Amino acid sequence: MKDERFDGFTINLYFDGEHWLAHFLEMPEVSAYALSPENTLKELQCAWDMVKADYVESGEPVPVAPQRKQVA
């Protein structure tokens, strides 16, 4: 699943029998879970926003989805 809220990264969204889980395929450490798919994606958006802010605050470049990287 791709969603422009996530800057082109691919999202895995699945149900584990109790919660919905979502994470970036390319960065599985960026993840979230909730009781509904909608809330899980909202939580993932919050997590991604915080990860991006941390990169900026640290002076590091924000990761770019592989398909969005320009070929030299």
Secondary structure by P-SEA (a helix, b strand, c coil): cccccccbbbbbbbbcccbbbbbbccccccccccccaaaaaaaaaaaaaaaaaaaaaacccccccccccccc
